[in-house]
Amino acid sequence: DGNFFVSDFPARMLTHLNVTDGSVSVIAGPEILVRPVDLEYSSHQRRKIYIADTVGLAVRVMDPTSWQSMNISLPSIGSVGCVAQRPGGELIISDPKNNSVLAYNLNDGTIRTVIPTGFALGPVSCTAAPNGDTLVVLRDADRVIRISKQNDNVTTIMEGLDTPTDVAVSNNGDLLIADRGNSTIALVTGWDEPERKFPLTYHDKEFVVALVDRSDGIDARAVAMDPAGDILVAHPPHSVVKRFRIS
């Protein structure tokens, strides 16, 4: 709808960016957030913003209408790296300190293990896919995985990356991967087709395209797509969000 939410880790803020008119406003600051590292705007059931607060060991839940918030405290885990909502009332939460992925039940507050300690190397970003699966970036394993909504089975979607930091879903359901070490935004098509042979790499040019690369001078920390199909890339060295028009 032309609105994006950006977590500002050093400033301990959550900002609202309207890409239509370019306006920026702060909707949460240090009085609420300790160290926000990831967020998801969920449209399941009631719309909510889920913010992973890594130092506070919590997930902050905000209502995008009233901006009222509540806190989900997670003292039993080592760190909070990212959060994504599944259909049915579960949050997928990564724990980079323990290299694991957990599921938090919004109905009863129980936590269960999805990927055990030590088997998810550097889970720094996660997002909900349109089909209900969850996509997770494993930065230290240089890959992006998919966790099945049906049975938690894990499939490696793409490997051969270099310190990837974010994954998003494009307007037509393809994947956008921020491959930070390669200064690239990779577009991955056909990732949810059951007959597809995985994992994919940059050599699979039929399904993987570098939309933005090193020649564009980016430090690809995070990626999103606006309603017009332009790609927005967080560029930390200059504390800006860059827009790229893809023809």
SULMO-V886452 format. One record per residue. RES is the residue in one letter. OMEGA is omega in degrees with one decimal (* if undefined). NEAR is the number of other C-alpha atoms within 8 Angstrom. Layout:
# SULMO-V886452
res | omega | near
RES | OMEGA | NEAR
RES | OMEGA | NEAR
This chain:
# SULMO-V886452
res | omega | near
D | 177.8 | 4
G | 180.0 | 8
N | 178.2 | 9
F | 178.5 | 8
F | -174.5 | 10
V | 175.8 | 9
S | -179.5 | 12
D | -173.4 | 11
F | -176.6 | 9
P | -177.3 | 5
A | -179.9 | 7
R | -176.9 | 13
M | 168.3 | 14
L | -177.5 | 13
T | 178.2 | 13
H | -178.5 | 12
L | 175.2 | 12
N | -174.9 | 11
V | 178.5 | 10
T | -178.3 | 6
D | 176.5 | 5
G | -178.0 | 7
S | 179.8 | 7
V | 177.7 | 8
S | 178.5 | 7
V | -178.8 | 9
I | 174.6 | 9
A | -176.7 | 10
G | -175.1 | 11
P | 179.0 | 9
E | -179.9 | 6
I | -172.8 | 6
L | 176.0 | 13
V | 176.6 | 11
R | -178.8 | 11
P | -176.5 | 16
V | -177.6 | 13
D | 176.1 | 12
L | 173.8 | 15
E | 173.6 | 11
Y | -173.0 | 9
S | 176.3 | 10
S | 176.3 | 7
H | 178.8 | 7
Q | 176.9 | 4
R | -178.1 | 5
R | 179.8 | 10
K | 170.1 | 11
I | 178.6 | 13
Y | -175.4 | 14
I | 176.5 | 14
A | -178.8 | 15
D | -166.8 | 17
T | -179.5 | 13
V | 179.2 | 9
G | -178.1 | 8
L | -176.4 | 13
A | 167.7 | 14
V | 178.0 | 14
R | -179.4 | 14
V | -177.7 | 12
M | 174.3 | 11
D | -175.9 | 11
P | 177.0 | 9
T | -177.4 | 4
S | -175.3 | 5
W | 172.2 | 8
Q | -174.7 | 7
S | 173.4 | 8
M | -174.0 | 7
N | 170.1 | 8
I | -177.9 | 8
S | -176.9 | 7
L | -173.9 | 8
P | -174.6 | 7
S | -179.7 | 4
I | -173.2 | 8
G | -179.7 | 10
S | 177.8 | 12
V | -175.4 | 16
G | 180.0 | 16
C | -178.6 | 16
V | 175.4 | 18
A | -179.3 | 15
Q | 174.1 | 13
R | 169.3 | 13
P | 178.0 | 7
G | 171.2 | 4
G | 175.3 | 9
E | 169.5 | 11
L | 169.9 | 12
I | -176.4 | 14
I | 178.7 | 13
S | 177.8 | 17
D | -177.2 | 16
P | -178.9 | 15
K | -179.7 | 8
N | 180.0 | 9
N | -178.2 | 15
S | 176.3 | 18
V | -175.8 | 15
L | 173.8 | 13
A | 179.4 | 12
Y | -179.8 | 12
N | -177.9 | 11
L | -177.2 | 9
N | -176.0 | 5
D | 176.3 | 5
G | 179.7 | 7
T | 179.8 | 7
I | 175.8 | 8
R | -178.2 | 7
T | 174.7 | 9
V | 173.8 | 9
I | -173.4 | 9
P | 178.4 | 10
T | 176.3 | 9
G | -175.2 | 8
F | 176.2 | 8
A | -169.9 | 14
L | 177.1 | 12
G | 179.8 | 12
P | -170.0 | 19
V | -178.8 | 14
S | 176.2 | 15
C | -179.9 | 16
T | 178.3 | 13
A | 177.1 | 11
A | -179.4 | 10
P | -179.2 | 6
N | 178.3 | 4
G | 175.0 | 10
D | 177.1 | 12
T | 179.4 | 15
L | -176.4 | 13
V | 174.3 | 14
V | 173.5 | 17
L | -173.9 | 17
R | -174.1 | 14
D | 175.0 | 8
A | 177.8 | 9
D | -179.0 | 13
R | 173.3 | 14
V | -177.7 | 13
I | 174.6 | 13
R | 174.6 | 13
I | -176.6 | 12
S | 177.7 | 11
K | -173.4 | 9
Q | -173.2 | 5
N | 179.9 | 5
D | 175.4 | 8
N | -177.1 | 8
V | 176.2 | 8
T | 173.6 | 9
T | -179.8 | 11
I | -179.7 | 12
M | 176.3 | 12
E | -178.5 | 11
G | 175.8 | 8
L | 178.3 | 12
D | -180.0 | 10
T | 177.2 | 11
P | -174.6 | 15
T | -177.4 | 16
D | 173.5 | 14
V | 178.6 | 17
A | 178.0 | 11
V | -179.0 | 12
S | -177.1 | 11
N | -179.9 | 9
N | 172.9 | 5
G | 175.1 | 8
D | -179.6 | 12
L | 171.0 | 13
L | -177.2 | 14
I | 173.8 | 14
A | -178.8 | 16
D | -166.7 | 16
R | -178.6 | 13
G | 177.8 | 9
N | -178.1 | 9
S | -171.9 | 14
T | 165.3 | 15
I | -177.8 | 14
A | 173.9 | 14
L | -178.5 | 13
V | 178.8 | 12
T | 175.7 | 8
G | -174.5 | 8
W | -176.7 | 9
D | 177.7 | 5
E | -172.7 | 6
P | -178.1 | 4
E | -178.5 | 4
R | 177.9 | 8
K | -178.9 | 5
F | -0.1 | 8
P | 174.7 | 9
L | 174.3 | 12
T | 176.9 | 10
Y | 178.9 | 8
H | 179.5 | 6
D | -170.5 | 8
K | 176.5 | 7
E | -174.9 | 5
F | -176.4 | 10
V | -179.0 | 14
V | 174.3 | 10
A | -178.5 | 9
L | 178.2 | 9
V | -176.4 | 11
D | -173.4 | 12
R | -179.0 | 9
S | 179.3 | 5
D | 174.3 | 6
G | -178.8 | 7
I | 168.1 | 10
D | -165.7 | 10
A | 179.5 | 15
R | -179.4 | 12
A | -175.5 | 11
V | 174.5 | 16
A | 176.5 | 11
M | 179.9 | 13
D | -176.1 | 12
P | -179.6 | 8
A | -179.2 | 5
G | 175.2 | 10
D | 179.7 | 11
I | 177.0 | 12
L | -176.4 | 12
V | 174.3 | 14
A | -175.6 | 13
H | -172.9 | 14
P | -176.6 | 8
P | 179.9 | 6
H | -179.5 | 5
S | -178.7 | 7
V | 168.5 | 8
V | -179.0 | 8
K | 177.2 | 8
R | 177.5 | 8
F | 177.8 | 9
R | -177.5 | 7
I | -178.7 | 7
S | * | 2
